[in-house]
C-alpha cells in the first residue's frame, strides 16, 4: 500500500531514507520500497514513525489531515 505522506514527512523534516531506515532497523533499499508502496509497512514501524514525527497514524495513512492525535473528552 502506498502512503505518500511517508516521503513527505521525511523530506519536510530533512531526513534521508537511510536515516529513517536506521531508525527502523532496516536497509535504505527496504525503506525505499515502503515509500514506493512495493512493501506493506508493518504496524510496529508505523507506530515508531508516528512517534518519531509526532503525528498520528491516521495522518500517515491518509485517513486524516490532522497531524496530531486529538483525544476526545
Number of C-alpha atoms within 10 A of each C-alpha: 12 15 17 15 15 19 18 13 16 17 12 9 10 10 12 12 19 17 15 18 16 12 14 16 12 12 15 16 11 14 23 17 14 19 21 15 14 13 14 13 16 9 10 10 13 18 14 14 21 21 12 11 14 12 17 22 20 16 18 24 16 13 10 13 11 13 15 15 14 8 5 4 3
